[in-house]
Amino acid sequence: MVKIKKFKLVEAGRDARSTRDITMNIKVCKITFDQKYPDIHLNQDDNLSEHLTVQNSPILFGCRTGICGTCLVSIKGDIPPPSEEEKEILEIFAPENKQARLACQIQLTNDIEISPLI
């Protein structure tokens, strides 16, 4: 989904009457939960773990650094692969699950569906 945002730009050294409109395309990603929980929409590259906490999500978080495994989830959707550090943790907590990810480490780039594994 692409969301269009319009902004007023005031150039440095100019007064507020000399503004111009700028239109930016900002990709908005839909996060769907497999439980009875409403979908949320976040801008691409937003920090998923911060917004899920704010939204009182069904996903639990602990350390938020990718070492405790509390936010272990199953992901459906096209997102970048896990980092080498995340892969090490996933090998411990979900060695055979190719959809397993740590929600605190997800780089949000597209629509995803999340379900907790723990």
TAURTA-V61707 format. One line per field, one symbol per residue. burial: # if it has 16 or more other ideal C-beta (glycine too) atoms within 10 Angstrom, else .. Layout:
burial: ???
This chain:
burial: ............................#.#.#......#.#.....##.##....#.#.#..#.#..#######.#.#..#...#..##...#.....#######.#..####.##.
